Amino acid sequence: MTLRRLVLWRHGETDYNASSRMQGHLDSALTDVGWNQARFAVPALARFSPDLVVASDLRRAMDTANVFVTATGVPMRIDKRLRETNLGMWQGLTGAEVDELSPGARAMWQQDATWAPPGGESRVEVASRAADVVNGLDEGEAETVILGTHGGLITALTGRLLSLPIPNWPLLGGIGNCHWTVLARRPSTGMAWRLIAYNAGITG
């Protein structure tokens, strides 16, 4: 086992973020602000000296990650298991539109990691597929890996890797555009994951 550190990096601002629409698996594009956020983040992320970047196959995550690998030369691969939560019928809607369509449902989703939007998936399901990616990295040679991914996935995966009780997952706050969470292992803890930084980043 060589994997020692994970940096979970959310994509930059998208046109859907700017208009407060729920994206899920919809393939939204970075705004000019989002591109700049990615560029500003490069020097800070480079200090982690990553061996590999693994990015979601959704364009907003791939484009954000590409800014980093183009500047640093770190190799990148794509893995669709790092996609954002499938929000089913809610994708493309604003929070207000979801609340009008299904009063109380969005609050239920926010409070219960096992609850899924109609036609979508729960945070527990998202964490499971993302954890499979991490387990695969344990079989490789990389010690530090950046996962270029999405806010919902980052909070779910963080809860899973820290072995938090599922009812407590909603206590983890959201991740800002182009911000990151860092988890690390050390032999003295039995190789359990520890939270080093949460929602860290540079505003730009």
Contacts in CASP RR format, 6 or more apart in sequence:
PFRMAT RR
TARGET T0000
AUTHOR 0000-0000-0000
METHOD contacts of the structure
MODEL  1
MTLRRLVLWRHGETDYNASSRMQGHLDSALTDVGWNQARFAVPALARFSP
DLVVASDLRRAMDTANVFVTATGVPMRIDKRLRETNLGMWQGLTGAEVDE
LSPGARAMWQQDATWAPPGGESRVEVASRAADVVNGLDEGEAETVILGTH
GGLITALTGRLLSLPIPNWPLLGGIGNCHWTVLARRPSTGMAWRLIAYNA
GITG
1 138 0 8 1.000
1 191 0 8 1.000
2 138 0 8 1.000
2 140 0 8 1.000
2 141 0 8 1.000
2 142 0 8 1.000
2 143 0 8 1.000
3 134 0 8 1.000
3 137 0 8 1.000
3 138 0 8 1.000
3 140 0 8 1.000
3 142 0 8 1.000
3 143 0 8 1.000
3 145 0 8 1.000
3 185 0 8 1.000
4 143 0 8 1.000
4 144 0 8 1.000
4 184 0 8 1.000
4 185 0 8 1.000
4 186 0 8 1.000
5 48 0 8 1.000
5 143 0 8 1.000
5 144 0 8 1.000
5 145 0 8 1.000
5 182 0 8 1.000
5 183 0 8 1.000
5 184 0 8 1.000
5 185 0 8 1.000
5 196 0 8 1.000
6 134 0 8 1.000
6 144 0 8 1.000
6 145 0 8 1.000
6 146 0 8 1.000
6 147 0 8 1.000
6 161 0 8 1.000
6 182 0 8 1.000
6 183 0 8 1.000
6 184 0 8 1.000
6 193 0 8 1.000
7 45 0 8 1.000
7 48 0 8 1.000
7 50 0 8 1.000
7 144 0 8 1.000
7 145 0 8 1.000
7 146 0 8 1.000
7 147 0 8 1.000
7 180 0 8 1.000
7 181 0 8 1.000
7 182 0 8 1.000
8 147 0 8 1.000
8 148 0 8 1.000
8 149 0 8 1.000
8 153 0 8 1.000
8 154 0 8 1.000
8 157 0 8 1.000
8 158 0 8 1.000
8 175 0 8 1.000
8 180 0 8 1.000
8 181 0 8 1.000
8 182 0 8 1.000
8 183 0 8 1.000
9 41 0 8 1.000
9 45 0 8 1.000
9 64 0 8 1.000
9 65 0 8 1.000
9 146 0 8 1.000
9 147 0 8 1.000
9 148 0 8 1.000
9 149 0 8 1.000
9 178 0 8 1.000
9 179 0 8 1.000
9 180 0 8 1.000
10 148 0 8 1.000
10 149 0 8 1.000
10 150 0 8 1.000
10 151 0 8 1.000
10 154 0 8 1.000
10 175 0 8 1.000
10 176 0 8 1.000
10 177 0 8 1.000
10 178 0 8 1.000
10 179 0 8 1.000
10 180 0 8 1.000
11 30 0 8 1.000
11 34 0 8 1.000
11 38 0 8 1.000
11 56 0 8 1.000
11 60 0 8 1.000
11 61 0 8 1.000
11 63 0 8 1.000
11 64 0 8 1.000
11 148 0 8 1.000
11 149 0 8 1.000
11 150 0 8 1.000
11 177 0 8 1.000
11 178 0 8 1.000
12 30 0 8 1.000
12 33 0 8 1.000
12 34 0 8 1.000
12 35 0 8 1.000
12 37 0 8 1.000
12 38 0 8 1.000
12 60 0 8 1.000
12 64 0 8 1.000
12 177 0 8 1.000
12 178 0 8 1.000
13 30 0 8 1.000
13 31 0 8 1.000
13 33 0 8 1.000
13 34 0 8 1.000
13 37 0 8 1.000
13 177 0 8 1.000
13 178 0 8 1.000
14 23 0 8 1.000
14 28 0 8 1.000
14 29 0 8 1.000
14 30 0 8 1.000
14 31 0 8 1.000
14 34 0 8 1.000
14 60 0 8 1.000
15 28 0 8 1.000
15 29 0 8 1.000
15 31 0 8 1.000
16 22 0 8 1.000
16 23 0 8 1.000
16 26 0 8 1.000
16 28 0 8 1.000
16 92 0 8 1.000
17 23 0 8 1.000
17 28 0 8 1.000
17 31 0 8 1.000
17 177 0 8 1.000
18 31 0 8 1.000
18 33 0 8 1.000
19 94 0 8 1.000
20 94 0 8 1.000
20 95 0 8 1.000
21 92 0 8 1.000
21 93 0 8 1.000
21 94 0 8 1.000
22 87 0 8 1.000
22 90 0 8 1.000
22 91 0 8 1.000
22 92 0 8 1.000
22 93 0 8 1.000
22 94 0 8 1.000
22 95 0 8 1.000
22 98 0 8 1.000
23 60 0 8 1.000
23 84 0 8 1.000
23 87 0 8 1.000
23 91 0 8 1.000
23 92 0 8 1.000
24 83 0 8 1.000
24 84 0 8 1.000
24 85 0 8 1.000
24 86 0 8 1.000
24 87 0 8 1.000
24 88 0 8 1.000
24 91 0 8 1.000
24 150 0 8 1.000
25 58 0 8 1.000
25 83 0 8 1.000
25 84 0 8 1.000
25 86 0 8 1.000
25 87 0 8 1.000
25 88 0 8 1.000
25 91 0 8 1.000
26 91 0 8 1.000
26 92 0 8 1.000
27 58 0 8 1.000
27 59 0 8 1.000
27 60 0 8 1.000
28 59 0 8 1.000
28 60 0 8 1.000
29 59 0 8 1.000
29 60 0 8 1.000
29 63 0 8 1.000
30 38 0 8 1.000
30 59 0 8 1.000
30 60 0 8 1.000
30 63 0 8 1.000
30 64 0 8 1.000
33 204 0 8 1.000
34 64 0 8 1.000
34 177 0 8 1.000
34 178 0 8 1.000
35 63 0 8 1.000
35 67 0 8 1.000
36 204 0 8 1.000
37 64 0 8 1.000
37 177 0 8 1.000
37 178 0 8 1.000
37 202 0 8 1.000
37 204 0 8 1.000
38 63 0 8 1.000
38 64 0 8 1.000
38 67 0 8 1.000
38 68 0 8 1.000
38 178 0 8 1.000
39 67 0 8 1.000
39 71 0 8 1.000
40 178 0 8 1.000
40 202 0 8 1.000
40 204 0 8 1.000
41 68 0 8 1.000
41 178 0 8 1.000
41 180 0 8 1.000
41 201 0 8 1.000
41 202 0 8 1.000
42 67 0 8 1.000
42 68 0 8 1.000
42 71 0 8 1.000
42 72 0 8 1.000
44 201 0 8 1.000
44 202 0 8 1.000
45 68 0 8 1.000
45 146 0 8 1.000
45 180 0 8 1.000
46 68 0 8 1.000
46 71 0 8 1.000
46 72 0 8 1.000
48 144 0 8 1.000
48 146 0 8 1.000
48 182 0 8 1.000
49 144 0 8 1.000
50 74 0 8 1.000
50 142 0 8 1.000
50 144 0 8 1.000
50 145 0 8 1.000
50 146 0 8 1.000
51 74 0 8 1.000
51 75 0 8 1.000
51 141 0 8 1.000
51 142 0 8 1.000
51 143 0 8 1.000
51 144 0 8 1.000
51 145 0 8 1.000
52 74 0 8 1.000
52 75 0 8 1.000
52 76 0 8 1.000
52 77 0 8 1.000
52 137 0 8 1.000
52 142 0 8 1.000
52 145 0 8 1.000
52 146 0 8 1.000
53 65 0 8 1.000
53 68 0 8 1.000
53 69 0 8 1.000
53 74 0 8 1.000
53 75 0 8 1.000
53 76 0 8 1.000
53 77 0 8 1.000
53 145 0 8 1.000
53 146 0 8 1.000
53 147 0 8 1.000
53 148 0 8 1.000
54 76 0 8 1.000
54 77 0 8 1.000
54 78 0 8 1.000
54 79 0 8 1.000
54 82 0 8 1.000
54 133 0 8 1.000
54 137 0 8 1.000
54 145 0 8 1.000
54 146 0 8 1.000
54 147 0 8 1.000
54 148 0 8 1.000
55 61 0 8 1.000
55 62 0 8 1.000
55 64 0 8 1.000
55 65 0 8 1.000
55 66 0 8 1.000
55 76 0 8 1.000
55 77 0 8 1.000
55 78 0 8 1.000
55 79 0 8 1.000
55 82 0 8 1.000
55 147 0 8 1.000
55 148 0 8 1.000
55 149 0 8 1.000
56 62 0 8 1.000
56 78 0 8 1.000
56 79 0 8 1.000
56 80 0 8 1.000
56 82 0 8 1.000
56 83 0 8 1.000
56 84 0 8 1.000
56 148 0 8 1.000
56 149 0 8 1.000
56 150 0 8 1.000
56 153 0 8 1.000
57 78 0 8 1.000
57 79 0 8 1.000
57 80 0 8 1.000
57 82 0 8 1.000
57 83 0 8 1.000
58 83 0 8 1.000
58 84 0 8 1.000
58 150 0 8 1.000
60 150 0 8 1.000
61 82 0 8 1.000
61 148 0 8 1.000
61 149 0 8 1.000
61 150 0 8 1.000
62 78 0 8 1.000
64 148 0 8 1.000
64 178 0 8 1.000
65 76 0 8 1.000
65 146 0 8 1.000
65 148 0 8 1.000
66 76 0 8 1.000
68 74 0 8 1.000
68 146 0 8 1.000
69 75 0 8 1.000
69 76 0 8 1.000
74 146 0 8 1.000
79 133 0 8 1.000
81 129 0 8 1.000
81 130 0 8 1.000
81 132 0 8 1.000
81 133 0 8 1.000
82 130 0 8 1.000
82 133 0 8 1.000
82 147 0 8 1.000
82 148 0 8 1.000
82 149 0 8 1.000
82 150 0 8 1.000
82 153 0 8 1.000
83 149 0 8 1.000
83 150 0 8 1.000
83 153 0 8 1.000
84 126 0 8 1.000
84 149 0 8 1.000
84 150 0 8 1.000
84 151 0 8 1.000
84 152 0 8 1.000
84 153 0 8 1.000
85 120 0 8 1.000
85 121 0 8 1.000
85 123 0 8 1.000
85 126 0 8 1.000
85 150 0 8 1.000
85 152 0 8 1.000
85 153 0 8 1.000
85 156 0 8 1.000
86 119 0 8 1.000
86 120 0 8 1.000
86 121 0 8 1.000
87 117 0 8 1.000
87 120 0 8 1.000
88 117 0 8 1.000
88 118 0 8 1.000
88 119 0 8 1.000
88 120 0 8 1.000
89 117 0 8 1.000
89 118 0 8 1.000
89 119 0 8 1.000
89 120 0 8 1.000
90 98 0 8 1.000
90 106 0 8 1.000
90 117 0 8 1.000
90 118 0 8 1.000
93 101 0 8 1.000
95 106 0 8 1.000
98 105 0 8 1.000
98 106 0 8 1.000
99 105 0 8 1.000
99 106 0 8 1.000
102 118 0 8 1.000
105 117 0 8 1.000
108 115 0 8 1.000
109 115 0 8 1.000
109 116 0 8 1.000
109 117 0 8 1.000
110 170 0 8 1.000
111 170 0 8 1.000
112 170 0 8 1.000
113 122 0 8 1.000
113 123 0 8 1.000
113 124 0 8 1.000
113 156 0 8 1.000
113 166 0 8 1.000
113 167 0 8 1.000
113 169 0 8 1.000
113 170 0 8 1.000
114 122 0 8 1.000
114 123 0 8 1.000
114 124 0 8 1.000
114 166 0 8 1.000
115 122 0 8 1.000
116 122 0 8 1.000
116 125 0 8 1.000
123 152 0 8 1.000
123 155 0 8 1.000
123 156 0 8 1.000
123 169 0 8 1.000
124 156 0 8 1.000
124 166 0 8 1.000
126 152 0 8 1.000
126 153 0 8 1.000
126 156 0 8 1.000
126 157 0 8 1.000
127 153 0 8 1.000
127 156 0 8 1.000
127 157 0 8 1.000
127 159 0 8 1.000
127 160 0 8 1.000
128 160 0 8 1.000
130 147 0 8 1.000
130 149 0 8 1.000
130 153 0 8 1.000
130 156 0 8 1.000
130 157 0 8 1.000
130 160 0 8 1.000
131 157 0 8 1.000
131 160 0 8 1.000
131 161 0 8 1.000
133 147 0 8 1.000
134 157 0 8 1.000
134 161 0 8 1.000
137 145 0 8 1.000
146 180 0 8 1.000
147 157 0 8 1.000
151 174 0 8 1.000
151 175 0 8 1.000
151 176 0 8 1.000
152 174 0 8 1.000
152 175 0 8 1.000
154 175 0 8 1.000
154 181 0 8 1.000
155 169 0 8 1.000
155 172 0 8 1.000
155 173 0 8 1.000
155 174 0 8 1.000
155 175 0 8 1.000
156 169 0 8 1.000
158 172 0 8 1.000
158 181 0 8 1.000
158 183 0 8 1.000
158 195 0 8 1.000
158 198 0 8 1.000
159 168 0 8 1.000
159 169 0 8 1.000
159 172 0 8 1.000
161 183 0 8 1.000
161 193 0 8 1.000
162 183 0 8 1.000
162 193 0 8 1.000
162 194 0 8 1.000
162 195 0 8 1.000
163 192 0 8 1.000
163 193 0 8 1.000
164 172 0 8 1.000
172 198 0 8 1.000
173 198 0 8 1.000
173 199 0 8 1.000
174 199 0 8 1.000
175 181 0 8 1.000
175 199 0 8 1.000
176 199 0 8 1.000
178 201 0 8 1.000
178 202 0 8 1.000
179 199 0 8 1.000
179 200 0 8 1.000
179 201 0 8 1.000
180 197 0 8 1.000
180 199 0 8 1.000
180 200 0 8 1.000
180 201 0 8 1.000
181 195 0 8 1.000
181 197 0 8 1.000
181 198 0 8 1.000
181 199 0 8 1.000
181 200 0 8 1.000
182 195 0 8 1.000
182 196 0 8 1.000
182 197 0 8 1.000
182 198 0 8 1.000
182 200 0 8 1.000
183 193 0 8 1.000
183 194 0 8 1.000
183 195 0 8 1.000
183 196 0 8 1.000
184 193 0 8 1.000
184 194 0 8 1.000
184 196 0 8 1.000
185 191 0 8 1.000
185 192 0 8 1.000
185 193 0 8 1.000
185 194 0 8 1.000
186 194 0 8 1.000
END
